[in-house]
Amino acid sequence: MSVDSENEFELDSWQVFSLRVMVKHARNLGLTKGVAFVSVQKWNKEMGGVRFMAVGKNFQREPNPSIEGDKGTNYFGIAMSKLAVMMATELNSGTFKERFKKGEVPYRGGLVRKVREYKIYTGFSGGTEDEDVEIAELGMTSLLF
């Protein structure tokens, strides 16, 4: 099979590889829960796909009954909110400092890159913001090597 090396990030196999790189690194950091995501979208298209992979099939943290008011954490919801903010602003998540709409979060951990006629998004939710950024950077690097 001949592949255009400039656009390998379009291939499903590269996107899955990127997800696996992110999840493996999350595990290496000691994380047992979380969600990695990748989205490759062509400019001016109405629809694009999103791929995600959970760490150990755990995309959420249940409430801790010993902590009053703890509601748990939905890492998938946070990850998709990071993606939504990046798609709306074309900025890495957590760098947009204006008003947020309902459903948007100000957390870091998502990256966007413009490559020719594509927008490429990678991100993670499940660690600290610094860990999420580190994991997202590995995901982006594995796509764009």
Phi, psi and chi 1 to 4 in degrees:
 res  aa     phi    psi   chi1   chi2   chi3   chi4
   1 MET       -  131.8  177.1  171.6   96.7      -
   2 SER   -92.4  133.5  174.8      -      -      -
   3 VAL  -125.4  134.5  174.9      -      -      -
   4 ASP   -73.7  107.0  177.6   -3.0      -      -
   5 SER   -62.1  -19.8   63.7      -      -      -
   6 GLU   -74.5  -21.8  -70.1 -172.9   -6.6      -
   7 ASN  -123.2   28.1  -67.3  -21.4      -      -
   8 GLU   -60.3  -26.2  -74.2 -178.8  -20.5      -
   9 PHE   -62.8  -16.1   52.0   78.8      -      -
  10 GLU   -72.0  -25.1  -83.7 -171.4  -68.8      -
  11 LEU   -70.3  136.8  -62.7  173.0      -      -
  12 ASP   -54.8  -40.9  -68.1  -18.4      -      -
  13 SER   -62.5  -37.3   57.8      -      -      -
  14 TRP   -70.4  -37.1  -81.4  109.5      -      -
  15 GLN   -66.7  -41.8  -66.8  173.4   32.8      -
  16 VAL   -64.6  -40.5  170.1      -      -      -
  17 PHE   -58.9  -44.4  173.7   73.4      -      -
  18 SER   -60.5  -42.9  175.4      -      -      -
  19 LEU   -61.3  -42.9  -70.6  168.8      -      -
  20 ARG   -64.8  -38.5  -72.0 -177.9  176.0  167.0
  21 VAL   -60.7  -44.6  165.2      -      -      -
  22 MET   -66.3  -45.3  -72.5 -170.4  -81.4      -
  23 VAL   -65.6  -40.5  167.0      -      -      -
  24 LYS   -62.8  -42.4 -179.4  176.8 -178.5 -177.8
  25 HIS   -66.0  -38.6 -169.6   63.5      -      -
  26 ALA   -59.2  -44.4      -      -      -      -
  27 ARG   -63.1  -40.4  -74.0 -175.7  178.4  129.9
  28 ASN   -62.4  -27.9  -71.4  -17.0      -      -
  29 LEU   -81.6   -3.2  -68.9  173.5      -      -
  30 GLY    93.2    8.1      -      -      -      -
  31 LEU   -79.9  138.2  -57.7  176.5      -      -
  32 THR  -114.5   -5.0   58.6      -      -      -
  33 LYS  -139.8  153.8  -64.1  175.5  171.9   69.5
  34 GLY   145.7  173.0      -      -      -      -
  35 VAL  -138.2  129.2  173.5      -      -      -
  36 ALA  -102.2  147.6      -      -      -      -
  37 PHE  -140.3  154.2   67.1   86.0      -      -
  38 VAL  -138.8  137.5  170.9      -      -      -
  39 SER  -143.2  127.0 -177.3      -      -      -
  40 VAL  -116.9  118.5  176.5      -      -      -
  41 GLN  -129.8  136.6  -58.6  177.3   15.2      -
  42 LYS   -78.0  144.9  -94.9 -164.3  161.3  179.0
  43 TRP   -57.5  147.4  -74.5   89.6      -      -
  44 ASN    59.6   26.7  -60.6  -39.7      -      -
  45 LYS  -104.9  144.4  -65.9  -71.3 -179.9 -179.3
  46 GLU   -79.3  -18.5  -67.5  179.9    9.5      -
  47 MET  -138.8  143.1 -173.9 -176.2  -48.5      -
  48 GLY  -144.2  162.2      -      -      -      -
  49 GLY  -100.4  157.8      -      -      -      -
  50 VAL  -128.5  130.6  178.2      -      -      -
  51 ARG  -110.5  143.9  -66.9 -173.6  173.4  -80.2
  52 PHE  -142.5  159.6   69.5   91.6      -      -
  53 MET  -146.4  131.6 -175.5  178.1  -71.1      -
  54 ALA   -90.7  149.0      -      -      -      -
  55 VAL   -78.1  117.5  175.9      -      -      -
  56 GLY    57.2   30.1      -      -      -      -
  57 LYS    63.0   15.8  -59.7  179.4 -175.4  176.1
  58 ASN  -109.3  102.0  -66.5  -49.9      -      -
  59 PHE  -101.4    5.4   65.8   90.8      -      -
  60 GLN  -149.8  161.7   62.4 -176.1   -4.5      -
  61 ARG  -113.3  125.6  179.8 -173.8   60.4   77.9
  62 GLU   -70.5  155.1  -66.2  -60.5  -35.0      -
  63 PRO   -58.7  143.7  -21.6   30.6      -      -
  64 ASN   -95.5  109.4 -175.8  -19.6      -      -
  65 PRO   -63.7  -19.2   14.9  -20.0      -      -
  66 SER   -82.4   -6.1   65.0      -      -      -
  67 ILE  -112.2  112.6  -59.2  174.4      -      -
  68 GLU   -59.9  128.8 -175.0  177.4  -26.2      -
  69 GLY    82.1   -1.9      -      -      -      -
  70 ASP   -67.9  125.2 -177.8   42.0      -      -
  71 LYS  -102.6   -0.5  -63.9  178.8 -179.9 -179.8
  72 GLY    83.9 -175.2      -      -      -      -
  73 THR  -140.5  132.0  -55.0      -      -      -
  74 ASN  -102.8   95.5 -175.4  -34.5      -      -
  75 TYR   -65.4  -32.9  -61.4  113.8      -      -
  76 PHE   -64.2  -43.7 -176.4   79.0      -      -
  77 GLY   -60.8  -42.0      -      -      -      -
  78 ILE   -66.5  -42.8  -66.6  169.6      -      -
  79 ALA   -59.5  -45.1      -      -      -      -
  80 MET   -69.3  -30.6  -67.6  -58.5   98.3      -
  81 SER   -67.7  -39.8 -178.7      -      -      -
  82 LYS   -59.0  -45.2  -70.9  176.5 -177.7 -178.4
  83 LEU   -61.7  -43.6  177.0   59.9      -      -
  84 ALA   -60.7  -43.3      -      -      -      -
  85 VAL   -63.8  -42.8  169.8      -      -      -
  86 MET   -65.0  -39.8  -68.5 -171.0  -60.6      -
  87 MET   -65.8  -35.7  -70.5  175.4   68.3      -
  88 ALA   -75.3  -34.2      -      -      -      -
  89 THR  -107.3  -19.2   64.4      -      -      -
  90 GLU    60.5   28.4  -62.7 -175.1    4.0      -
  91 LEU  -120.1  154.3  -62.3  170.3      -      -
  92 ASN   -58.0  145.8  -67.6  -18.6      -      -
  93 SER   -62.9  146.0   71.1      -      -      -
  94 GLY    85.0   -6.3      -      -      -      -
  95 THR  -100.5  -15.8   60.6      -      -      -
  96 PHE   -78.9  120.6 -179.7   69.7      -      -
  97 LYS  -111.6    8.2  -59.1  -62.6 -178.8 -164.5
  98 GLU   -79.6 -167.8  -57.4  -61.4  -40.8      -
  99 ARG   -68.5  140.0  -80.3 -170.5  176.9  178.9
 100 PHE   -98.6  145.1  -72.9   93.1      -      -
 101 LYS   -83.1  163.7  -62.3  177.8 -178.6   89.7
 102 LYS   -56.8  136.1  -74.9 -175.3 -179.7 -178.5
 103 GLY    92.2   -9.4      -      -      -      -
 104 GLU   -99.1  148.0  -65.5  179.3  -17.8      -
 105 VAL  -123.4  150.4  -64.2      -      -      -
 106 PRO   -90.6   13.6   33.5  -36.5      -      -
 107 TYR   -76.3  146.1  -53.0  133.5      -      -
 108 ARG   -81.8  160.0  -66.6 -178.6  -57.9  119.8
 109 GLY   133.8    6.8      -      -      -      -
 110 GLY  -129.3  141.3      -      -      -      -
 111 LEU  -124.6  146.2  -55.8  175.3      -      -
 112 VAL  -129.1  136.2   58.0      -      -      -
 113 ARG  -130.7  141.2  -63.1  -70.5 -179.7  -87.7
 114 LYS  -101.9  121.0  -62.0  169.9 -170.2  168.6
 115 VAL  -129.4  110.6  179.4      -      -      -
 116 ARG    49.7 -120.0  -67.3  175.1  -61.2  -76.8
 117 GLU   -95.2   21.4   69.3  -88.4   19.2      -
 118 TYR  -122.2  152.3  -65.2   91.2      -      -
 119 LYS  -115.2  128.3  -69.2 -176.4 -132.8  175.2
 120 ILE  -117.3  128.8  -58.4  169.2      -      -
 121 TYR  -120.7  133.6  -56.5   91.2      -      -
 122 THR  -134.0  152.0   61.7      -      -      -
 123 GLY  -170.4  169.7      -      -      -      -
 124 PHE  -148.9  147.2 -172.6   81.6      -      -
 125 SER  -137.3  128.7  177.1      -      -      -
 126 GLY   153.8  -15.5      -      -      -      -
 127 GLY  -117.2 -160.3      -      -      -      -
 128 THR   -71.2  167.1   65.7      -      -      -
 129 GLU   -60.7  -39.0  -72.0 -176.5   75.3      -
 130 ASP   -63.6  -41.7  -72.0  -21.4      -      -
 131 GLU   -64.4  -42.5  -70.8  169.4  -28.2      -
 132 ASP   -59.8  -42.9  -71.0   -1.4      -      -
 133 VAL   -64.4  -45.5  170.0      -      -      -
 134 GLU   -57.7  -43.9 -179.1  179.8  -36.9      -
 135 ILE   -66.8  -44.3  -66.9  164.9      -      -
 136 ALA   -61.7  -38.5      -      -      -      -
 137 GLU   -62.7  -41.0  -74.0  172.6  -15.7      -
 138 LEU   -63.8  -39.2  -79.5  173.9      -      -
 139 GLY   -63.0  -43.0      -      -      -      -
 140 MET   -66.9  -43.5 -173.8   66.5   74.2      -
 141 THR   -60.6  -39.9  -59.9      -      -      -
 142 SER   -68.6  -24.5   69.6      -      -      -
 143 LEU   -81.5  -37.5  -84.4  174.8      -      -
 144 LEU  -105.1   -5.2  -60.6  179.1      -      -
 145 PHE     0.0      -   56.8   95.5      -      -
